[in-house]
Amino acid sequence: YYMYRDKFRFAAIPQSAGLGEAQFPPGKIMEDEFFGRVVTYRGELVIRIPVKSTAGFTLKAVSQGCADVGVCYIPVTQTAPVDSARSSGEDMRSEGNASNLLLRLQDTAPAR
């Protein structure tokens, strides 16, 4: 399973939290059957997103990926509360990983 860099979207609720531009690590460039030349990620992925707000907010993340067998999944939307006191000065990491999420979606998501 792999995730597409250009299919990630992030938003803060409320918008006044002020998200900066997401900072991605280098990924693997591949020629994709559906999307052409793309940057992809496998395994653990840490994306840094600067936040202007000192108050808590909800982070909304949209992502999409495919399986090596050629099955692509519909975009997935996830939300998570962000507590500014907890996130101040420390990395926030997802409690799940994209590969496990995609495995759960495999039975329910239509192929592209």
MODELLER restraints for C-alpha pairs under 7 A, 6 or more apart:
rsr = mdl.restraints
at = mdl.atoms
rsr.add(forms.Gaussian(group=physical.xy_distance, feature=features.Distance(at['CA:1:A'], at['CA:42:A']), mean=6.61, stdev=0.5))
rsr.add(forms.Gaussian(group=physical.xy_distance, feature=features.Distance(at['CA:1:A'], at['CA:66:A']), mean=5.66, stdev=0.5))
rsr.add(forms.Gaussian(group=physical.xy_distance, feature=features.Distance(at['CA:1:A'], at['CA:67:A']), mean=4.24, stdev=0.5))
rsr.add(forms.Gaussian(group=physical.xy_distance, feature=features.Distance(at['CA:1:A'], at['CA:68:A']), mean=5.97, stdev=0.5))
rsr.add(forms.Gaussian(group=physical.xy_distance, feature=features.Distance(at['CA:1:A'], at['CA:99:A']), mean=5.95, stdev=0.5))
rsr.add(forms.Gaussian(group=physical.xy_distance, feature=features.Distance(at['CA:2:A'], at['CA:40:A']), mean=6.15, stdev=0.5))
rsr.add(forms.Gaussian(group=physical.xy_distance, feature=features.Distance(at['CA:2:A'], at['CA:41:A']), mean=5.40, stdev=0.5))
rsr.add(forms.Gaussian(group=physical.xy_distance, feature=features.Distance(at['CA:2:A'], at['CA:42:A']), mean=4.84, stdev=0.5))
rsr.add(forms.Gaussian(group=physical.xy_distance, feature=features.Distance(at['CA:2:A'], at['CA:65:A']), mean=5.41, stdev=0.5))
rsr.add(forms.Gaussian(group=physical.xy_distance, feature=features.Distance(at['CA:2:A'], at['CA:66:A']), mean=5.64, stdev=0.5))
rsr.add(forms.Gaussian(group=physical.xy_distance, feature=features.Distance(at['CA:2:A'], at['CA:67:A']), mean=6.43, stdev=0.5))
rsr.add(forms.Gaussian(group=physical.xy_distance, feature=features.Distance(at['CA:3:A'], at['CA:40:A']), mean=5.42, stdev=0.5))
rsr.add(forms.Gaussian(group=physical.xy_distance, feature=features.Distance(at['CA:3:A'], at['CA:41:A']), mean=5.19, stdev=0.5))
rsr.add(forms.Gaussian(group=physical.xy_distance, feature=features.Distance(at['CA:3:A'], at['CA:42:A']), mean=6.61, stdev=0.5))
rsr.add(forms.Gaussian(group=physical.xy_distance, feature=features.Distance(at['CA:3:A'], at['CA:64:A']), mean=5.88, stdev=0.5))
rsr.add(forms.Gaussian(group=physical.xy_distance, feature=features.Distance(at['CA:3:A'], at['CA:65:A']), mean=4.03, stdev=0.5))
rsr.add(forms.Gaussian(group=physical.xy_distance, feature=features.Distance(at['CA:3:A'], at['CA:66:A']), mean=6.62, stdev=0.5))
rsr.add(forms.Gaussian(group=physical.xy_distance, feature=features.Distance(at['CA:4:A'], at['CA:38:A']), mean=6.95, stdev=0.5))
rsr.add(forms.Gaussian(group=physical.xy_distance, feature=features.Distance(at['CA:4:A'], at['CA:39:A']), mean=6.11, stdev=0.5))
rsr.add(forms.Gaussian(group=physical.xy_distance, feature=features.Distance(at['CA:4:A'], at['CA:40:A']), mean=4.70, stdev=0.5))
rsr.add(forms.Gaussian(group=physical.xy_distance, feature=features.Distance(at['CA:4:A'], at['CA:41:A']), mean=6.65, stdev=0.5))
rsr.add(forms.Gaussian(group=physical.xy_distance, feature=features.Distance(at['CA:4:A'], at['CA:64:A']), mean=6.13, stdev=0.5))
rsr.add(forms.Gaussian(group=physical.xy_distance, feature=features.Distance(at['CA:4:A'], at['CA:65:A']), mean=5.62, stdev=0.5))
rsr.add(forms.Gaussian(group=physical.xy_distance, feature=features.Distance(at['CA:5:A'], at['CA:39:A']), mean=5.54, stdev=0.5))
rsr.add(forms.Gaussian(group=physical.xy_distance, feature=features.Distance(at['CA:5:A'], at['CA:40:A']), mean=5.69, stdev=0.5))
rsr.add(forms.Gaussian(group=physical.xy_distance, feature=features.Distance(at['CA:7:A'], at['CA:63:A']), mean=5.34, stdev=0.5))
rsr.add(forms.Gaussian(group=physical.xy_distance, feature=features.Distance(at['CA:7:A'], at['CA:64:A']), mean=5.64, stdev=0.5))
rsr.add(forms.Gaussian(group=physical.xy_distance, feature=features.Distance(at['CA:8:A'], at['CA:61:A']), mean=6.99, stdev=0.5))
rsr.add(forms.Gaussian(group=physical.xy_distance, feature=features.Distance(at['CA:8:A'], at['CA:62:A']), mean=5.43, stdev=0.5))
rsr.add(forms.Gaussian(group=physical.xy_distance, feature=features.Distance(at['CA:8:A'], at['CA:63:A']), mean=4.47, stdev=0.5))
rsr.add(forms.Gaussian(group=physical.xy_distance, feature=features.Distance(at['CA:9:A'], at['CA:61:A']), mean=5.67, stdev=0.5))
rsr.add(forms.Gaussian(group=physical.xy_distance, feature=features.Distance(at['CA:9:A'], at['CA:62:A']), mean=4.98, stdev=0.5))
rsr.add(forms.Gaussian(group=physical.xy_distance, feature=features.Distance(at['CA:9:A'], at['CA:63:A']), mean=6.62, stdev=0.5))
rsr.add(forms.Gaussian(group=physical.xy_distance, feature=features.Distance(at['CA:10:A'], at['CA:60:A']), mean=5.60, stdev=0.5))
rsr.add(forms.Gaussian(group=physical.xy_distance, feature=features.Distance(at['CA:10:A'], at['CA:61:A']), mean=4.63, stdev=0.5))
rsr.add(forms.Gaussian(group=physical.xy_distance, feature=features.Distance(at['CA:10:A'], at['CA:62:A']), mean=6.46, stdev=0.5))
rsr.add(forms.Gaussian(group=physical.xy_distance, feature=features.Distance(at['CA:11:A'], at['CA:19:A']), mean=7.00, stdev=0.5))
rsr.add(forms.Gaussian(group=physical.xy_distance, feature=features.Distance(at['CA:11:A'], at['CA:59:A']), mean=5.99, stdev=0.5))
rsr.add(forms.Gaussian(group=physical.xy_distance, feature=features.Distance(at['CA:11:A'], at['CA:60:A']), mean=5.10, stdev=0.5))
rsr.add(forms.Gaussian(group=physical.xy_distance, feature=features.Distance(at['CA:11:A'], at['CA:61:A']), mean=6.65, stdev=0.5))
rsr.add(forms.Gaussian(group=physical.xy_distance, feature=features.Distance(at['CA:12:A'], at['CA:19:A']), mean=6.58, stdev=0.5))
rsr.add(forms.Gaussian(group=physical.xy_distance, feature=features.Distance(at['CA:12:A'], at['CA:57:A']), mean=6.56, stdev=0.5))
rsr.add(forms.Gaussian(group=physical.xy_distance, feature=features.Distance(at['CA:12:A'], at['CA:58:A']), mean=5.76, stdev=0.5))
rsr.add(forms.Gaussian(group=physical.xy_distance, feature=features.Distance(at['CA:12:A'], at['CA:59:A']), mean=4.86, stdev=0.5))
rsr.add(forms.Gaussian(group=physical.xy_distance, feature=features.Distance(at['CA:12:A'], at['CA:60:A']), mean=6.09, stdev=0.5))
rsr.add(forms.Gaussian(group=physical.xy_distance, feature=features.Distance(at['CA:13:A'], at['CA:57:A']), mean=5.80, stdev=0.5))
rsr.add(forms.Gaussian(group=physical.xy_distance, feature=features.Distance(at['CA:13:A'], at['CA:58:A']), mean=5.04, stdev=0.5))
rsr.add(forms.Gaussian(group=physical.xy_distance, feature=features.Distance(at['CA:13:A'], at['CA:59:A']), mean=6.43, stdev=0.5))
rsr.add(forms.Gaussian(group=physical.xy_distance, feature=features.Distance(at['CA:14:A'], at['CA:57:A']), mean=6.49, stdev=0.5))
rsr.add(forms.Gaussian(group=physical.xy_distance, feature=features.Distance(at['CA:17:A'], at['CA:51:A']), mean=6.55, stdev=0.5))
rsr.add(forms.Gaussian(group=physical.xy_distance, feature=features.Distance(at['CA:17:A'], at['CA:52:A']), mean=6.02, stdev=0.5))
rsr.add(forms.Gaussian(group=physical.xy_distance, feature=features.Distance(at['CA:17:A'], at['CA:53:A']), mean=4.49, stdev=0.5))
rsr.add(forms.Gaussian(group=physical.xy_distance, feature=features.Distance(at['CA:17:A'], at['CA:57:A']), mean=6.66, stdev=0.5))
rsr.add(forms.Gaussian(group=physical.xy_distance, feature=features.Distance(at['CA:18:A'], at['CA:51:A']), mean=5.68, stdev=0.5))
rsr.add(forms.Gaussian(group=physical.xy_distance, feature=features.Distance(at['CA:18:A'], at['CA:52:A']), mean=5.04, stdev=0.5))
rsr.add(forms.Gaussian(group=physical.xy_distance, feature=features.Distance(at['CA:18:A'], at['CA:53:A']), mean=6.13, stdev=0.5))
rsr.add(forms.Gaussian(group=physical.xy_distance, feature=features.Distance(at['CA:19:A'], at['CA:49:A']), mean=6.62, stdev=0.5))
rsr.add(forms.Gaussian(group=physical.xy_distance, feature=features.Distance(at['CA:19:A'], at['CA:50:A']), mean=5.81, stdev=0.5))
rsr.add(forms.Gaussian(group=physical.xy_distance, feature=features.Distance(at['CA:19:A'], at['CA:51:A']), mean=4.68, stdev=0.5))
rsr.add(forms.Gaussian(group=physical.xy_distance, feature=features.Distance(at['CA:19:A'], at['CA:52:A']), mean=6.45, stdev=0.5))
rsr.add(forms.Gaussian(group=physical.xy_distance, feature=features.Distance(at['CA:20:A'], at['CA:49:A']), mean=5.98, stdev=0.5))
rsr.add(forms.Gaussian(group=physical.xy_distance, feature=features.Distance(at['CA:20:A'], at['CA:50:A']), mean=4.78, stdev=0.5))
rsr.add(forms.Gaussian(group=physical.xy_distance, feature=features.Distance(at['CA:20:A'], at['CA:51:A']), mean=5.98, stdev=0.5))
rsr.add(forms.Gaussian(group=physical.xy_distance, feature=features.Distance(at['CA:21:A'], at['CA:49:A']), mean=6.25, stdev=0.5))
rsr.add(forms.Gaussian(group=physical.xy_distance, feature=features.Distance(at['CA:21:A'], at['CA:50:A']), mean=6.88, stdev=0.5))
rsr.add(forms.Gaussian(group=physical.xy_distance, feature=features.Distance(at['CA:22:A'], at['CA:47:A']), mean=6.52, stdev=0.5))
rsr.add(forms.Gaussian(group=physical.xy_distance, feature=features.Distance(at['CA:22:A'], at['CA:48:A']), mean=5.80, stdev=0.5))
rsr.add(forms.Gaussian(group=physical.xy_distance, feature=features.Distance(at['CA:22:A'], at['CA:49:A']), mean=4.60, stdev=0.5))
rsr.add(forms.Gaussian(group=physical.xy_distance, feature=features.Distance(at['CA:23:A'], at['CA:47:A']), mean=5.72, stdev=0.5))
rsr.add(forms.Gaussian(group=physical.xy_distance, feature=features.Distance(at['CA:23:A'], at['CA:48:A']), mean=5.04, stdev=0.5))
rsr.add(forms.Gaussian(group=physical.xy_distance, feature=features.Distance(at['CA:23:A'], at['CA:49:A']), mean=6.17, stdev=0.5))
rsr.add(forms.Gaussian(group=physical.xy_distance, feature=features.Distance(at['CA:24:A'], at['CA:47:A']), mean=5.15, stdev=0.5))
rsr.add(forms.Gaussian(group=physical.xy_distance, feature=features.Distance(at['CA:24:A'], at['CA:48:A']), mean=6.81, stdev=0.5))
rsr.add(forms.Gaussian(group=physical.xy_distance, feature=features.Distance(at['CA:27:A'], at['CA:39:A']), mean=5.59, stdev=0.5))
rsr.add(forms.Gaussian(group=physical.xy_distance, feature=features.Distance(at['CA:27:A'], at['CA:40:A']), mean=5.50, stdev=0.5))
rsr.add(forms.Gaussian(group=physical.xy_distance, feature=features.Distance(at['CA:27:A'], at['CA:41:A']), mean=5.56, stdev=0.5))
rsr.add(forms.Gaussian(group=physical.xy_distance, feature=features.Distance(at['CA:28:A'], at['CA:39:A']), mean=5.40, stdev=0.5))
rsr.add(forms.Gaussian(group=physical.xy_distance, feature=features.Distance(at['CA:28:A'], at['CA:40:A']), mean=5.22, stdev=0.5))
rsr.add(forms.Gaussian(group=physical.xy_distance, feature=features.Distance(at['CA:28:A'], at['CA:41:A']), mean=6.44, stdev=0.5))
rsr.add(forms.Gaussian(group=physical.xy_distance, feature=features.Distance(at['CA:29:A'], at['CA:37:A']), mean=6.88, stdev=0.5))
rsr.add(forms.Gaussian(group=physical.xy_distance, feature=features.Distance(at['CA:29:A'], at['CA:38:A']), mean=5.59, stdev=0.5))
rsr.add(forms.Gaussian(group=physical.xy_distance, feature=features.Distance(at['CA:29:A'], at['CA:39:A']), mean=4.46, stdev=0.5))
rsr.add(forms.Gaussian(group=physical.xy_distance, feature=features.Distance(at['CA:29:A'], at['CA:40:A']), mean=6.27, stdev=0.5))
rsr.add(forms.Gaussian(group=physical.xy_distance, feature=features.Distance(at['CA:30:A'], at['CA:37:A']), mean=5.71, stdev=0.5))
rsr.add(forms.Gaussian(group=physical.xy_distance, feature=features.Distance(at['CA:30:A'], at['CA:38:A']), mean=5.59, stdev=0.5))
rsr.add(forms.Gaussian(group=physical.xy_distance, feature=features.Distance(at['CA:30:A'], at['CA:39:A']), mean=6.41, stdev=0.5))
rsr.add(forms.Gaussian(group=physical.xy_distance, feature=features.Distance(at['CA:31:A'], at['CA:37:A']), mean=4.45, stdev=0.5))
rsr.add(forms.Gaussian(group=physical.xy_distance, feature=features.Distance(at['CA:31:A'], at['CA:38:A']), mean=6.36, stdev=0.5))
rsr.add(forms.Gaussian(group=physical.xy_distance, feature=features.Distance(at['CA:32:A'], at['CA:38:A']), mean=6.65, stdev=0.5))
rsr.add(forms.Gaussian(group=physical.xy_distance, feature=features.Distance(at['CA:43:A'], at['CA:99:A']), mean=6.72, stdev=0.5))
rsr.add(forms.Gaussian(group=physical.xy_distance, feature=features.Distance(at['CA:44:A'], at['CA:97:A']), mean=6.58, stdev=0.5))
rsr.add(forms.Gaussian(group=physical.xy_distance, feature=features.Distance(at['CA:54:A'], at['CA:84:A']), mean=5.76, stdev=0.5))
rsr.add(forms.Gaussian(group=physical.xy_distance, feature=features.Distance(at['CA:55:A'], at['CA:84:A']), mean=5.67, stdev=0.5))
rsr.add(forms.Gaussian(group=physical.xy_distance, feature=features.Distance(at['CA:56:A'], at['CA:82:A']), mean=5.52, stdev=0.5))
rsr.add(forms.Gaussian(group=physical.xy_distance, feature=features.Distance(at['CA:56:A'], at['CA:83:A']), mean=4.58, stdev=0.5))
rsr.add(forms.Gaussian(group=physical.xy_distance, feature=features.Distance(at['CA:56:A'], at['CA:84:A']), mean=5.02, stdev=0.5))
rsr.add(forms.Gaussian(group=physical.xy_distance, feature=features.Distance(at['CA:57:A'], at['CA:81:A']), mean=5.93, stdev=0.5))
rsr.add(forms.Gaussian(group=physical.xy_distance, feature=features.Distance(at['CA:57:A'], at['CA:82:A']), mean=5.39, stdev=0.5))
rsr.add(forms.Gaussian(group=physical.xy_distance, feature=features.Distance(at['CA:57:A'], at['CA:83:A']), mean=6.87, stdev=0.5))
rsr.add(forms.Gaussian(group=physical.xy_distance, feature=features.Distance(at['CA:58:A'], at['CA:79:A']), mean=6.53, stdev=0.5))
rsr.add(forms.Gaussian(group=physical.xy_distance, feature=features.Distance(at['CA:58:A'], at['CA:80:A']), mean=5.56, stdev=0.5))
rsr.add(forms.Gaussian(group=physical.xy_distance, feature=features.Distance(at['CA:58:A'], at['CA:81:A']), mean=4.30, stdev=0.5))
rsr.add(forms.Gaussian(group=physical.xy_distance, feature=features.Distance(at['CA:58:A'], at['CA:82:A']), mean=5.70, stdev=0.5))
rsr.add(forms.Gaussian(group=physical.xy_distance, feature=features.Distance(at['CA:59:A'], at['CA:79:A']), mean=5.49, stdev=0.5))
rsr.add(forms.Gaussian(group=physical.xy_distance, feature=features.Distance(at['CA:59:A'], at['CA:80:A']), mean=5.33, stdev=0.5))
rsr.add(forms.Gaussian(group=physical.xy_distance, feature=features.Distance(at['CA:59:A'], at['CA:81:A']), mean=6.16, stdev=0.5))
rsr.add(forms.Gaussian(group=physical.xy_distance, feature=features.Distance(at['CA:59:A'], at['CA:82:A']), mean=6.62, stdev=0.5))
rsr.add(forms.Gaussian(group=physical.xy_distance, feature=features.Distance(at['CA:60:A'], at['CA:78:A']), mean=5.83, stdev=0.5))
rsr.add(forms.Gaussian(group=physical.xy_distance, feature=features.Distance(at['CA:60:A'], at['CA:79:A']), mean=4.45, stdev=0.5))
rsr.add(forms.Gaussian(group=physical.xy_distance, feature=features.Distance(at['CA:60:A'], at['CA:80:A']), mean=6.75, stdev=0.5))
rsr.add(forms.Gaussian(group=physical.xy_distance, feature=features.Distance(at['CA:61:A'], at['CA:77:A']), mean=5.68, stdev=0.5))
rsr.add(forms.Gaussian(group=physical.xy_distance, feature=features.Distance(at['CA:61:A'], at['CA:78:A']), mean=5.28, stdev=0.5))
rsr.add(forms.Gaussian(group=physical.xy_distance, feature=features.Distance(at['CA:61:A'], at['CA:79:A']), mean=6.21, stdev=0.5))
rsr.add(forms.Gaussian(group=physical.xy_distance, feature=features.Distance(at['CA:62:A'], at['CA:75:A']), mean=6.45, stdev=0.5))
rsr.add(forms.Gaussian(group=physical.xy_distance, feature=features.Distance(at['CA:62:A'], at['CA:76:A']), mean=5.45, stdev=0.5))
rsr.add(forms.Gaussian(group=physical.xy_distance, feature=features.Distance(at['CA:62:A'], at['CA:77:A']), mean=4.39, stdev=0.5))
rsr.add(forms.Gaussian(group=physical.xy_distance, feature=features.Distance(at['CA:62:A'], at['CA:78:A']), mean=6.40, stdev=0.5))
rsr.add(forms.Gaussian(group=physical.xy_distance, feature=features.Distance(at['CA:63:A'], at['CA:75:A']), mean=5.47, stdev=0.5))
rsr.add(forms.Gaussian(group=physical.xy_distance, feature=features.Distance(at['CA:63:A'], at['CA:76:A']), mean=5.37, stdev=0.5))
rsr.add(forms.Gaussian(group=physical.xy_distance, feature=features.Distance(at['CA:63:A'], at['CA:77:A']), mean=6.70, stdev=0.5))
rsr.add(forms.Gaussian(group=physical.xy_distance, feature=features.Distance(at['CA:64:A'], at['CA:73:A']), mean=6.36, stdev=0.5))
rsr.add(forms.Gaussian(group=physical.xy_distance, feature=features.Distance(at['CA:64:A'], at['CA:74:A']), mean=6.42, stdev=0.5))
rsr.add(forms.Gaussian(group=physical.xy_distance, feature=features.Distance(at['CA:64:A'], at['CA:75:A']), mean=4.57, stdev=0.5))
rsr.add(forms.Gaussian(group=physical.xy_distance, feature=features.Distance(at['CA:64:A'], at['CA:76:A']), mean=6.13, stdev=0.5))
rsr.add(forms.Gaussian(group=physical.xy_distance, feature=features.Distance(at['CA:65:A'], at['CA:72:A']), mean=6.07, stdev=0.5))
rsr.add(forms.Gaussian(group=physical.xy_distance, feature=features.Distance(at['CA:65:A'], at['CA:73:A']), mean=5.96, stdev=0.5))
rsr.add(forms.Gaussian(group=physical.xy_distance, feature=features.Distance(at['CA:66:A'], at['CA:72:A']), mean=4.01, stdev=0.5))
rsr.add(forms.Gaussian(group=physical.xy_distance, feature=features.Distance(at['CA:66:A'], at['CA:73:A']), mean=5.89, stdev=0.5))
rsr.add(forms.Gaussian(group=physical.xy_distance, feature=features.Distance(at['CA:71:A'], at['CA:111:A']), mean=5.25, stdev=0.5))
rsr.add(forms.Gaussian(group=physical.xy_distance, feature=features.Distance(at['CA:71:A'], at['CA:112:A']), mean=6.78, stdev=0.5))
rsr.add(forms.Gaussian(group=physical.xy_distance, feature=features.Distance(at['CA:72:A'], at['CA:111:A']), mean=5.42, stdev=0.5))
rsr.add(forms.Gaussian(group=physical.xy_distance, feature=features.Distance(at['CA:72:A'], at['CA:112:A']), mean=5.52, stdev=0.5))
rsr.add(forms.Gaussian(group=physical.xy_distance, feature=features.Distance(at['CA:73:A'], at['CA:109:A']), mean=5.70, stdev=0.5))
rsr.add(forms.Gaussian(group=physical.xy_distance, feature=features.Distance(at['CA:73:A'], at['CA:110:A']), mean=6.61, stdev=0.5))
rsr.add(forms.Gaussian(group=physical.xy_distance, feature=features.Distance(at['CA:73:A'], at['CA:111:A']), mean=6.19, stdev=0.5))
rsr.add(forms.Gaussian(group=physical.xy_distance, feature=features.Distance(at['CA:73:A'], at['CA:112:A']), mean=6.96, stdev=0.5))
rsr.add(forms.Gaussian(group=physical.xy_distance, feature=features.Distance(at['CA:74:A'], at['CA:109:A']), mean=6.41, stdev=0.5))
